[in-house]
Amino acid sequence: MTSGIICKMKVEHGSPIRYTLELETPVAMNDYIGQHIRMEWAGKIVCTNCGKTTKNSFGQGFCYPCFTSAPQAAPCIISPELCRAHLGEGRDVEWEQQHHDQPHVVYLAVSDTVKVGVTRAEQRMTRWMDQGAHAAIVLAETPNRFTAGTIEVALKSVMTDKTNWQRMLRNEINYDIDLIEEKGMAEDALPFDLRDFVSGEDDIVTFNYPVLQFPTKVKSVSFDKTPVITGKLVGIKGQYLLFEDQSVINMRKHTGYEISFSSVE
């Protein structure tokens, strides 16, 4: 048995993708697929920014004061078009310049249908795996987060920027989607001044998740309502653990929760 504070599972691209739950002793989650596991919440939540104990978690792992002040929880995390890092502004200018005034990509990904998204260029693979994407392609390359967000906003009228997590977990994928064709249509939908950022890179990346059995119905569970979660682990997709009884848990959503983890004989 091991214990520790939950953070987003570490992902490593491969066939299949490999997942690590980084507790006090790192847990190679793929090794437990097909086995019964037990996770118990200790009733404690720790802010991932300041380290203080908090009664509730805000924005996936923050206490409320940090949620309202930390740059990692700024509005531009969700809405990149609001970013001011390129102007030398933000909650923490140095942090913003290191993370947001950096090369970003606008991408198209297929999790169920095609969606548009934004991430730092160096984080693209991690982002796609965290979202449970089946396939992805780079649409545009930009010098900062603001420009990438501006492109994303310009495309929201023609495609979604949200992942339907239930369909993603049921593996309901539209395999007829041609990402090269979608990229061409997205470029045509952009204002001329934004087309200069369209990437000449047309490589399509595909992903294979370690799943023995996809749920036909999705039953989301949480430590708040179910402090002890146990069952046969049958797969991992995105940041979700999938169990044989069709229950799923979003581990990233529980960032900051202190848990113990063990296998059940």
C-alpha positions as CSV (number, residue, x, y, z in Angstrom):
1,M,0.0,0.0,0.0
2,T,1.1,3.5,-0.6
3,S,-0.4,6.9,0.1
4,G,0.0,10.5,-0.9
5,I,-1.6,13.6,-2.4
6,I,-3.2,13.1,-5.8
7,C,-1.9,15.1,-8.8
8,K,-2.6,14.7,-12.4
9,M,-1.5,11.2,-13.6
10,K,1.8,11.3,-15.5
11,V,1.3,10.1,-19.1
12,E,3.9,8.5,-21.4
13,H,3.0,8.0,-25.1
14,G,3.3,4.5,-26.3
15,S,1.2,1.6,-27.4
16,P,-0.6,1.6,-25.1
17,I,-0.1,4.9,-23.2
18,R,1.5,4.4,-19.8
19,Y,0.1,6.0,-16.7
20,T,1.8,6.8,-13.3
21,L,-0.1,7.9,-10.2
22,E,2.6,9.9,-8.4
23,L,1.9,9.2,-4.7
24,E,4.7,8.8,-2.1
25,T,5.7,5.7,-4.0
26,P,4.9,6.1,-7.7
27,V,2.2,3.7,-8.9
28,A,2.5,2.2,-12.4
29,M,-1.2,2.1,-13.0
30,N,-1.1,-0.1,-16.2
31,D,0.2,-2.9,-14.0
32,Y,-3.1,-2.9,-12.1
33,I,-5.4,-3.2,-15.1
34,G,-7.4,-6.4,-14.7
35,Q,-6.9,-6.4,-11.0
36,H,-9.0,-5.2,-8.0
37,I,-7.8,-1.9,-6.4
38,R,-8.8,0.1,-3.4
39,M,-8.4,3.8,-2.9
40,E,-9.4,5.5,0.3
41,W,-9.6,9.3,0.9
42,A,-8.2,10.4,4.2
43,G,-10.7,13.3,4.4
44,K,-7.9,15.8,3.7
45,I,-7.4,18.2,0.8
46,V,-4.2,20.1,0.3
47,C,-3.9,23.2,-1.9
48,T,-1.4,22.4,-4.6
49,N,-0.2,26.0,-4.7
50,C,0.4,27.0,-1.1
51,G,0.3,23.6,0.6
52,K,-2.4,24.5,3.2
53,T,-5.2,22.3,4.1
54,T,-8.5,23.4,2.5
55,K,-12.1,22.3,3.2
56,N,-13.0,22.4,-0.5
57,S,-11.0,22.2,-3.7
58,F,-11.4,24.9,-6.3
59,G,-10.3,24.7,-9.9
60,Q,-8.8,21.2,-9.5
61,G,-6.6,21.6,-6.5
62,F,-6.6,25.1,-5.1
63,C,-7.8,26.7,-1.9
64,Y,-10.1,29.6,-2.5
65,P,-7.5,32.4,-1.9
66,C,-5.1,30.7,-4.4
67,F,-7.9,30.1,-6.8
68,T,-8.5,33.8,-6.9
69,S,-4.8,34.9,-7.0
70,A,-2.5,32.2,-8.4
71,P,-1.5,32.5,-12.1
72,Q,-2.2,28.8,-12.5
73,A,-5.9,29.5,-11.9
74,A,-6.2,32.7,-13.9
75,P,-9.2,33.1,-16.2
76,C,-6.9,32.7,-19.3
77,I,-6.3,29.1,-18.3
78,I,-9.8,28.4,-19.5
79,S,-10.2,31.3,-21.9
80,P,-6.8,31.8,-23.6
81,E,-8.0,34.8,-25.5
82,L,-8.0,36.7,-22.2
83,C,-4.3,36.2,-21.7
84,R,-2.2,39.4,-21.2
85,A,1.2,37.8,-20.8
86,H,2.4,39.2,-24.2
87,L,1.7,42.7,-22.8
88,G,3.7,42.0,-19.6
89,E,0.6,41.8,-17.5
90,G,-1.0,39.1,-15.4
91,R,-1.4,37.8,-11.8
92,D,2.3,36.9,-11.7
93,V,4.1,38.5,-14.7
94,E,7.2,36.2,-14.4
95,W,5.1,33.0,-14.3
96,E,2.9,34.2,-17.2
97,Q,5.9,35.0,-19.3
98,Q,7.5,31.6,-18.6
99,H,4.3,29.7,-19.4
100,H,2.0,31.8,-21.6
101,D,4.3,34.2,-23.5
102,Q,5.7,31.1,-25.1
103,P,5.0,29.2,-28.3
104,H,1.5,27.7,-28.3
105,V,-0.4,25.5,-30.8
106,V,-4.0,25.5,-31.8
107,Y,-5.0,21.9,-32.5
108,L,-7.8,19.7,-33.8
109,A,-8.5,16.5,-31.8
110,V,-10.9,13.7,-32.1
111,S,-12.2,12.3,-28.8
112,D,-15.7,11.7,-30.0
113,T,-16.1,14.4,-32.7
114,V,-13.6,17.0,-33.8
115,K,-12.8,19.8,-31.3
116,V,-10.4,22.8,-31.3
117,G,-8.1,23.5,-28.5
118,V,-5.1,25.4,-27.3
119,T,-1.9,24.3,-25.4
120,R,1.7,25.2,-25.1
121,A,3.7,23.7,-28.0
122,E,5.9,21.6,-25.8
123,Q,2.9,20.2,-23.9
124,R,0.8,19.1,-26.9
125,M,1.3,15.3,-26.5
126,T,0.5,15.4,-22.8
127,R,-2.6,17.6,-23.5
128,W,-4.0,15.2,-26.1
129,M,-3.5,12.2,-23.9
130,D,-5.1,14.0,-20.9
131,Q,-8.2,14.7,-23.0
132,G,-8.5,11.1,-24.1
133,A,-8.0,12.1,-27.8
134,H,-8.1,9.3,-30.4
135,A,-6.2,11.4,-32.9
136,A,-4.9,15.0,-33.2
137,I,-3.3,17.4,-35.6
138,V,-1.6,20.8,-35.2
139,L,-3.7,23.5,-36.9
140,A,-1.7,26.6,-36.1
141,E,1.6,27.6,-34.3
142,T,1.6,31.0,-32.5
143,P,4.1,33.0,-30.5
144,N,1.9,33.2,-27.4
145,R,-1.3,32.1,-25.7
146,F,-3.3,35.1,-26.6
147,T,-2.9,34.6,-30.3
148,A,-3.7,30.9,-30.0
149,G,-6.8,31.9,-28.0
150,T,-7.9,34.4,-30.7
151,I,-7.7,31.7,-33.3
152,E,-9.7,29.3,-31.1
153,V,-12.4,31.9,-30.6
154,A,-12.6,32.5,-34.4
155,L,-13.4,28.8,-34.9
156,K,-16.0,28.3,-32.1
157,S,-18.8,29.0,-34.5
158,V,-17.8,26.1,-36.7
159,M,-16.6,23.5,-34.2
160,T,-16.8,22.7,-30.5
161,D,-14.0,23.5,-28.0
162,K,-15.3,21.0,-25.5
163,T,-14.8,17.2,-25.1
164,N,-17.9,15.2,-24.5
165,W,-16.3,13.1,-21.7
166,Q,-19.0,10.6,-21.5
167,R,-18.9,9.7,-25.2
168,M,-15.1,9.8,-25.0
169,L,-15.2,7.2,-22.2
170,R,-17.7,5.0,-24.0
171,N,-15.2,5.2,-27.0
172,E,-17.9,6.5,-29.3
173,I,-15.6,7.9,-31.9
174,N,-16.5,9.1,-35.4
175,Y,-13.8,7.2,-37.4
176,D,-15.0,8.9,-40.6
177,I,-13.4,12.2,-39.5
178,D,-10.5,13.3,-41.8
179,L,-8.3,15.6,-39.8
180,I,-6.5,16.9,-42.9
181,E,-9.8,17.8,-44.4
182,E,-11.0,19.4,-41.1
183,K,-7.8,21.4,-40.9
184,G,-8.4,22.8,-44.4
185,M,-12.0,23.8,-43.5
186,A,-10.8,25.4,-40.3
187,E,-8.2,27.4,-42.2
188,D,-10.9,28.6,-44.6
189,A,-13.0,29.7,-41.6
190,L,-10.3,31.9,-40.2
191,P,-9.9,35.7,-40.9
192,F,-7.1,36.4,-43.3
193,D,-4.9,38.0,-40.7
194,L,-4.9,34.7,-38.6
195,R,-4.2,32.4,-41.5
196,D,-0.5,33.3,-41.4
197,F,-0.2,31.1,-38.3
198,V,-1.5,28.0,-39.9
199,S,1.0,25.2,-39.5
200,G,2.6,23.4,-42.5
201,E,2.9,20.3,-40.3
202,D,0.2,17.8,-41.2
203,D,1.3,14.9,-39.1
204,I,-1.6,13.1,-37.4
205,V,-0.9,11.5,-34.0
206,T,-3.0,8.6,-32.8
207,F,-3.4,7.2,-29.3
208,N,-3.9,3.8,-27.9
209,Y,-5.3,3.7,-24.3
210,P,-4.9,0.7,-21.9
211,V,-8.5,-0.4,-21.8
212,L,-9.8,-4.0,-21.5
213,Q,-13.5,-2.9,-21.5
214,F,-15.2,0.4,-22.2
215,P,-18.4,1.3,-20.3
216,T,-21.7,1.3,-22.1
217,K,-23.1,3.6,-19.4
218,V,-20.9,6.0,-17.4
219,K,-21.4,6.4,-13.7
220,S,-19.1,9.1,-12.3
221,V,-17.9,8.6,-8.7
222,S,-16.0,11.0,-6.4
223,F,-14.2,10.7,-3.1
224,D,-16.5,13.4,-1.6
225,K,-19.5,11.1,-1.8
226,T,-17.6,7.8,-1.8
227,P,-14.5,8.0,0.4
228,V,-13.6,4.3,-0.3
229,I,-13.5,3.4,-4.0
230,T,-12.8,-0.2,-4.8
231,G,-13.4,-2.4,-7.8
232,K,-11.7,-4.2,-10.8
233,L,-9.8,-1.7,-12.8
234,V,-10.5,-2.4,-16.5
235,G,-8.9,0.6,-18.2
236,I,-7.6,4.1,-18.1
237,K,-8.4,6.9,-20.6
238,G,-7.7,10.6,-20.4
239,Q,-7.4,11.1,-16.7
240,Y,-10.1,8.7,-15.8
241,L,-9.9,5.3,-14.2
242,L,-12.5,2.8,-15.6
243,F,-14.0,0.1,-13.4
244,E,-15.8,-3.2,-14.3
245,D,-19.0,-2.0,-12.8
246,Q,-19.1,1.0,-15.3
247,S,-18.1,3.5,-12.6
248,V,-15.4,6.0,-13.5
249,I,-13.3,8.5,-11.5
250,N,-11.6,11.6,-12.8
251,M,-8.3,11.6,-11.0
252,R,-7.3,15.1,-12.1
253,K,-10.5,16.5,-10.6
254,H,-9.3,15.2,-7.2
255,T,-5.9,16.9,-7.3
256,G,-4.9,17.7,-3.8
257,Y,-6.9,14.9,-2.1
258,E,-4.8,12.7,0.2
259,I,-5.5,9.0,-0.5
260,S,-4.1,5.5,0.2
261,F,-3.8,3.1,-2.7
262,S,-3.6,-0.7,-2.6
263,S,-4.3,-3.8,-4.6
264,V,-7.0,-6.2,-3.4
265,E,-6.3,-9.9,-3.5
